[in-house]
Amino acid sequence: MPENLPQQLNSHQKQKAPIWSGLFASKAILNRLSSIGIDLIFPPRCAGCGHIDTHWCADCQRDLDLLTFTERIEPKVPLEAVAASGWHMDKLREAVQALKYENAREVARPLGEKLARCLSQQNWTIDMIAPVPLHTKRLAERGYNQAQLLAEVVADIHNIRCEAHALERVRETQSQVTVSGAERLVNIKGAFTANKTLIDNQCVLIVDDVYTTGSTLSACGEALILAGARAVYGLTVSVAGYSITHKKEIVDEYHH
Ligand SMILES: [Zn+2]
């Protein structure tokens, strides 16, 4: 399905990546080259409906545009405010899943535009955008950070700088799918650090794909505040498994 060549690690990532991560990088490159070969035989299909010859079709875009709902989520300390562009269901869920697990990087554009519209509805003052980072190992396996792709679209539309390395994931965490409730906070706590030079005295917007309990945004927020951030906000494409006020049963698929 993908047509893009493997994403090159930048110099910062090269410095941080341990030697063994080269094995995963090689695997990612082979997978990608294999996918390019498959694309020659099988044309791309829409990640939302399977329509041939496009990665994201006009019908699915129309469905996405119809979801105009913006959810304000009660922020966890130390975030000032958090918003999501919709519930993690139907077309929005399919789009996030495709971006995250099916290598459909093209879907970052329509989802990022949705995030940008969601941000326009907030009265937040933002100096810079920081995507939730992946651990180096997972970045090498996937070949890209979906949160970074989303953050770059929002940054581009709002003309705000995006710092992909403002936050670093210093500890690999157990998949959030396999832990629940309060364990999530313990699992993720202390997993991030922030770059003081970039962060000091800045109002930072953290961008992620899915919001569940807020543990990840909270842990990122703590790292940013420790690094001197003036204020921290959160913006996610969808909100899942968080239904205290709306009493909706939504499958928790949060997984970095
Ligand atoms: Zn479609």
Residues whose N, C-alpha, C, O or C-beta is under 5 A from the ligand:
A	BS01	ZN	C46 G48 C49 G50 H51 C57 C60
